[in-house]
Amino acid sequence: MIQVNIHEAKTRLSELLERVQNGEHVTIAKAGKPIAELNKIRTAKRQPGFLGAEYRIDIDFFEADKEIEADFENSSIFPKESK
């Protein structure tokens, strides 16, 4: 792990990021006191079903709810057309 001051970090940012990419940890300090760290981001691989649960959709999931449908049809949002 290396420690650099803010000015040096701004001046050598590309180099420091390259070192981080290669696995090093960089600490940025202000007046000798650490204030931030640069670390490589570790991304986790997605594993479908890793929780061990199966998800199923009920057969009536896509059917319209008759009560809600009636509320919409009888509301002032959709006024009856006059002929």
N, C-alpha and C positions, 0 to 999 in steps of 0.2 A: 504494500500500500504506500502511495506517495502522497505528500501534502504540498499544495501550492497556494500562493496568495491569489487574491482576486485578479490583480493586474496580470500576473503570469498565466492564470487560467484563461483570461480573455485573449492574451497574445498567442497561446499555444493550444487553443481549444481543439483544433483538428487533431493534433498529435495526442492530446489527452483522451479524446474519444476513441482514437485508434487503440490506445493502450487498454481502455475499458473494454473495447470489443474483444480484445485478446485475453480478457479475464482479470485484469488488474483493477483495484479499487483506488479511486482518486478522491482525496479530501481537499476541499477548498476552504481556506482560512482567511479571516479578516483580523489583522493585527495579531497573527499567531494563534487565534482561537478558531477551531473548526466550526464552520457554519453550514456546510453542505457536503454531500457525498455524491460522486458519480459511480454508478454501478451498472453492470450489464443487466438488461431486462431479460428475465427468464419467462418465457411463455409456456404455458402448460398445453399439452396436446389434448384436444377434445376427444372424449370417449363417450359416444352415445350409449346410454343405459348404464353408466357407471354407478348410479345410485341403486341399481338393482330393481327398479320399479318398472312395471309395464303400464303404459298409459293407453286407455281405451276410450273411445268416444261412444256415448250411448247412441243407439240406433235412431232415437227420436231427436237427436241434437239439431238436425237440419230442418225439422218440421216447424212450421210457424205456430206460435202460441195463439190460439184462437181468441183468448181474452184480450191480449195486447193488440192483435190485429183488429178486433172490433173497436177498441178504444181509438186507434188511429183513424179508422174509417168514419167514426162518428164524431171526430173532433173538429174544431174550427180551423185546424191547420189545413185540412183537406175538405173545403166546403163542397157540398153537393152542387153539381152543375145544373143550372136552370136551363130548360129548353123552351 
